[in-house]
């Protein structure tokens, strides 16, 4: 059953239009119990990871636009010789490597993106080049994520693969629904997959919503609102979508009301626990 979940904000400047979304939630969904220290660390992780997802996703978009101006790239695409892309943070910026469609992918084009623009030229490799160990792991993780079973909320999905910086390493892949419609934010259907160091085995998988939630974000709105009952705090996906939309997002959880703005998460009000 879908319910309209909106949070009342006690601030005069927030009387402008906000976007609310229907949220379908199973009655037995309960967030994990976390103390204040655990929540604080989770928020720091969400901020850092959400911003990384956004930067890598945007770098891929900028690199794709630049590569499409290359005749050879367009021909390779038309003839099915390209098989997606991977990203890597390097000193000069985020390097976007466009892969061949071979069974064992190889590097075909490279584009470096920094501060939202292409640095240098689109590098077309004369011959497909073997991937570095990092690139090969990321490419395998991307392919594994693309084949994963999940309930899609869009006909198209973007994939962001990041290295897992926790002990043990591995890869983290995010599946993000795509859209060409203006004024909407397709939060529903976002997924995270934790993979092993080879990138070929999924260790854990989670969705961040229970339905295909779409937030409306008209140009004159000052923010977005959503209720999230699967965690006591906003996640990296909420940070990503707020940055992607370029607007604040208010997230109501079991712990209280949170505000995400410019990639930073703050609690605006704490939910009082009911006394037994």
N, C-alpha and C positions, 0 to 999 in steps of 0.2 A: 504494500500500500504506500502511495506517495503522500507525503505531508509537506506543507509549506513551512519551512523552517527559517525564520528571520529573527534577528536579535535587535532589540530596541537599544539605540544608542542615545545616552543622555548628554548630548552636546548640540548647541544651537547651530553650529556651522555644518552639522551633518544632516540638516533638514532638506538638503538638495537630494536629487534622485539617486537612489542606490539600486543595485541589482540584487535580486533574491532569486533563489532557485529551488525547485522541488527536490527533495532529498528522500530517497527510499532507503530505509535502514531496517535490517532484521532486528527483531526485538531482543534477541539474545546477544547482540554485538555489544561487548563491554570493553573499554580500553584497558590496557595493562596498568596495574597499580605501580606508580612511580613516586619516589619522594622528590622534594624540591631540588636536590642536587642532581638527581638523574634527569629531571625535566630541564634544568638549566643547561646541562651538557647536551641533551638532545636538541635543544634550541640552537646552540652554537653549531652543532653538526648540520642541522637543517639549513641554517643560513649559508654556511660554507658550501654545502653540496648543491643547494638550490641555485646559488649564484653560478657555480661551475656548470651545472646543466644548462643554464641560460646562455652563458658565454660560449659554450661549445656548440649549442644549437644555433645560435646567431652566427658563429663563425662558419658553420656549414652552409647556412643560407647565403651569406655574403660571398663565400668561395664559389658556390654553385652559380650565382648570378654572374660572377666574373668569368668562370670557366665557360659558360654558355656563349660568351662572345668569341670563343676560340672555335674556328671552323672544324679543326680536327676533333675537338671534344664533342661537338654536335654530331659529327659523322659517326664517331664511336658509339655515342648514345643511340642513334637511330639504328645502328647495325647490331645492337645488343652486346657490345664488347665491354660495357661498363657494369660493375656490380656493386654499386653503393659507395660509401665513404666511411672513413674513420677520422678521428681527431686526436691530436696530441698536444699538450701544453709544452712548449719549448721556450727557451730564453727570448727568442725574437717575437714570439706570439703563439697563437694556436695554429698548428699546421694541419690542414685538411688534405688527406690523401684519398684520391679517387681510385678505386680498385678495379682491376680487370674482372671479367665474369668467369674466369677459369675456375676449375674445381678447387685448385689451390691458388687463392687470389694473389695477385701481384700489383705493385704500384704502377699506375699509368699517368696520373697527373698529381701535382702537389701545389697547394696554394697556402700562403702564410697570411693570417689575418690578425691584426692588432688594433685595438680601440675602434672596432667596427668598420675597418677598411682593409683593403688588400695591401700587403707590404711587398713591393717588388712586382714581378710578373707571374702569370700562370706558368708553372713549369711543366712542359710536356716532355715526358721521358721518351727518348728515341726508341727504346725497347722496354717492354714491361720489366720492371726491376723487382728483384726479390725483396720481400718485406723484412724490416728489422724484427728482432724477437718481440719487441713491444707491439709493433704494428700487426704482426701475425696473431698475437694473442688477442688484440682488440678486434681484429677482423673475424676471428673464430667466435669470439663472444657475440659480435653483432649477428653473425649468421645463426648462431644457436638461439639468440633471442628472437630472431625473425621467424623461427620455426616453432616457437613455444606455443602452447595452447592457452588461449585466454579469450575472454568475451570482449570483442571489439566494440567501440562506440563510434568509429569512423571508418570510412572506406580507405583512408590513407593514414599511415603512422610514420612518425619520425623516431629515429633511434639515436640515443646518446649513450656512448660507452665510456666509462671512466675507470681508472684503476682503483681497486679497493685498497685504501691506505692503512686499513686495520691490520693487526698481526695475522700473518698467514697469507696476506695478499689476495690475489684473484681479481675478478672484474665485477663491475656493477653496470647493468644495462637498464636504461629507462625507455619504455615504450610510451610515446606521447601522441595522442590523437591529433591529426592535422585538420585544418579547416581553411577554406577560401572565403568564408563569409565574414563580412565586416561587423564589428560590434558584438561579437560573442567570444566567450572564453570556454573552450571545451575541456573543462576540468575532468569530467567523468571519463573513465576508461584509461586512466594513467596507471602504469604498472612499473614495478621495480623487480629485477631479477638479479640475484646474487649468484655468481658463477665461480668455478674453481680456477686455478692458475692457468690451466690450458685454454679456458674459455669454451670448452666443449661440454661441460656438465653443469646443469642448473642445481644449485644447492638449496635455494630458497626463492620463493616467488610471492609477491603480494600485490594486491590492488589497493588503491587509495580511496576508492568509493565503492558503493554497492549498486550504483545505477549510473546511467549515462547523463550525469548532471552537466548542463550547459548554462553558464552565467551570462546574462545579458550585460553588455558594457557599452551603452551608447556614449557618443562623444561628450555629451554634456554631463555625464554622471561623475561623481566625485569619488566613487569607490565601489567595491563589491562586497557581498556578504554571503557566508555559507556556514552551515553547521557541519562539524566533523566529529563523529562519535567513535571512530576507530582508534584514536590516540588522544591522550590528555592535552596535547599541544599540537600546533600546526606542524606540518612535515615539510621536507624539501620540495615536494611537488607544489604545495601552496606557495612557497617562496618563488619557485620557478614561474608559476602562472601569474603571480602578481607582477613580477618583473616583465614577463612577456606582454602583459596587458598595459604596463606602464601606469598602473593605478594601485592605490592601497587596497588591501583585502582584509576584511574583518572575518575572523574564524571563531565560531562558538564551539567550545569543547566542554567535556565534563569538568574541567578545572576552572573554566571561566571564559572571558572574551579576550581575544588577542587581535592585535593590529600588525599587519605586515606592510611596511612601506620602505621602498628603496632597498629591499632585501634584508631589512632588519625586522626582527620579531619582538614585540613588547606586549605585556599583559596590560589591558586597560581596566579590567575588573575581575576579581576572583569570585568564583562561585562558592557560596557558603555551604558547608556540609550540614546535612540535616542531623540534628541530635536524636539519638535513639531514646 
